[in-house]
């Protein structure tokens, strides 16, 4: 009888350990939508973009703009970023976006960091971006939102033209409080 109880107890412990990941699993939400940006109207106000430095044919730019999100992320944002444009038309960039709006009907703010690359496309007279994004922090009902993903699509038309947009994809989840 003792062996049956011990075997039963061991079975319960093993089953409990195996079920813990299921109980603690987070529901993942697929991100789908667009991330667009708009600079202030031309002529650009001082500070919209500043050429920080030119060296060895590379141009280093610091800029900011306003963002609009549609889809899983619904709201607006403010982007601050740097871009390095190389002589061959290839460019790299990184920045942070302060998002205000709703994600999965929950309101709050998010800080999103991104890093990416682009190449000038003569045929379309546009930069084509490919970048990765990750949520750094949040407030309100988005305080426990975690996630990451990718974006791709046409950036500004013409050098330094301040409008563009990309398709935004990824995965997010809300951590337990």
C-alpha positions in Angstrom: 0.0 0.0 0.0 2.9 2.3 0.9 4.4 1.7 -2.6 1.1 2.6 -4.3 0.8 5.8 -2.3 4.5 6.7 -3.0 4.0 6.0 -6.7 0.8 8.0 -6.7 2.5 11.0 -5.0 5.4 10.8 -7.5 2.9 10.8 -10.3 1.1 13.9 -8.9 4.4 15.7 -8.5 5.6 14.9 -12.0 2.2 15.9 -13.5 2.2 19.2 -11.5 5.7 20.0 -12.8 4.7 19.3 -16.3 1.6 21.5 -16.1 3.4 24.6 -14.6 4.5 25.8 -18.1 0.9 25.6 -19.4 -0.5 27.5 -16.4 2.2 30.2 -16.7 2.1 30.4 -20.5 1.4 33.9 -21.9 -1.1 34.4 -24.7 0.8 35.7 -27.7 -0.8 38.3 -30.0 0.3 38.6 -33.6 1.1 42.2 -34.6 -0.2 43.4 -37.9 -0.4 47.0 -39.1 1.4 50.0 -40.3 3.9 52.5 -38.8 3.9 55.8 -40.7 5.9 58.9 -40.1 5.4 62.6 -41.0 7.9 65.4 -40.6 6.7 68.9 -40.2 5.7 70.6 -43.4 8.4 72.0 -45.7 10.3 74.1 -45.2 11.6 72.0 -42.4 11.8 73.8 -39.1 15.3 74.0 -37.5 16.1 70.8 -35.7 13.9 68.4 -37.8 17.1 67.0 -39.1 20.6 68.1 -38.4 23.7 66.9 -40.3 25.9 66.0 -37.3 29.0 65.2 -39.3 30.3 64.3 -42.8 33.3 62.0 -42.9 34.8 59.8 -45.6 31.7 60.3 -47.8 29.4 59.2 -45.0 26.7 61.6 -43.7 25.5 61.3 -40.1 22.1 62.8 -39.4 20.0 63.3 -36.3 16.3 63.8 -36.8 12.8 63.5 -35.2 9.3 63.2 -36.6 5.7 62.3 -35.7 4.4 58.8 -36.1 1.0 57.3 -36.8 0.2 53.6 -36.0 -2.7 51.6 -37.4 -3.6 48.0 -36.7 -2.7 46.1 -33.5 -1.1 49.3 -32.4 -3.5 52.3 -32.7 -2.2 55.7 -31.8 0.5 58.3 -32.4 4.2 58.5 -31.6 7.2 60.7 -31.5 10.4 59.3 -33.1 14.0 60.5 -32.4 16.7 58.8 -34.4 20.1 58.9 -36.1 20.9 57.8 -39.7 24.2 57.2 -41.4 24.1 57.5 -45.2 27.0 55.9 -46.9 28.3 57.0 -50.4 26.9 53.9 -52.1 23.3 54.8 -51.1 23.1 52.3 -48.3 22.0 53.7 -44.9 21.7 52.4 -41.3 19.7 53.9 -38.5 18.5 53.5 -35.0 16.0 55.3 -32.8 13.4 55.4 -30.1 9.7 56.0 -30.4 7.3 57.2 -27.7 4.0 55.6 -28.6 0.7 56.8 -27.1 -2.5 54.9 -27.8 -4.0 51.5 -27.5 -2.7 47.9 -28.0 -5.3 45.2 -28.0 -7.9 47.8 -26.7 -5.6 48.6 -23.7 -4.5 52.3 -23.3 -1.1 53.6 -22.3 2.3 54.6 -23.6 5.2 52.5 -24.8 8.9 53.2 -25.5 9.9 51.3 -28.6 13.5 50.9 -29.8 14.4 50.1 -33.4 17.5 49.5 -35.5 17.5 49.0 -39.3 18.9 49.5 -42.7 17.8 51.0 -46.0 18.9 51.3 -49.6 18.1 54.0 -52.0 15.9 52.7 -54.9 16.3 54.9 -58.0 13.4 53.2 -59.8 10.9 54.2 -57.0 12.7 57.3 -55.9 12.5 56.1 -52.3 14.4 54.5 -49.4 13.3 50.9 -48.7 13.5 50.2 -44.9 14.0 46.9 -43.1 14.2 47.1 -39.3 13.6 45.3 -36.1 11.8 46.8 -33.1 11.4 45.9 -29.5 9.3 47.3 -26.7 11.5 48.7 -23.9 8.9 49.9 -21.4 5.3 50.9 -21.0 2.8 52.8 -18.7 -0.9 52.5 -17.9 -2.5 49.2 -19.1 0.6 48.7 -21.4 3.0 48.6 -18.4 3.4 44.8 -18.7 3.4 44.6 -22.5 6.4 42.8 -24.0 7.1 42.2 -27.7 9.3 42.5 -30.8 9.0 42.3 -34.5 10.1 43.6 -37.9 9.1 46.3 -40.3 9.7 46.8 -44.0 8.6 49.2 -46.7 9.2 52.5 -48.4 10.7 55.3 -46.3 11.0 58.9 -47.3 10.7 59.7 -51.0 13.7 61.6 -52.0 16.6 62.3 -49.7 15.4 63.9 -46.5 11.8 64.0 -47.5 9.9 63.6 -44.2 7.2 61.1 -44.9 7.0 57.3 -45.2 5.7 54.2 -43.8 6.3 50.5 -43.3 4.4 47.3 -42.7 4.7 46.3 -39.0 4.6 42.6 -37.9 5.7 40.8 -34.7 4.5 39.1 -31.6 3.5 40.7 -28.3 2.2 39.4 -24.9 1.1 40.8 -21.6 3.2 39.6 -18.6 1.3 38.8 -15.5 1.2 41.7 -13.0 
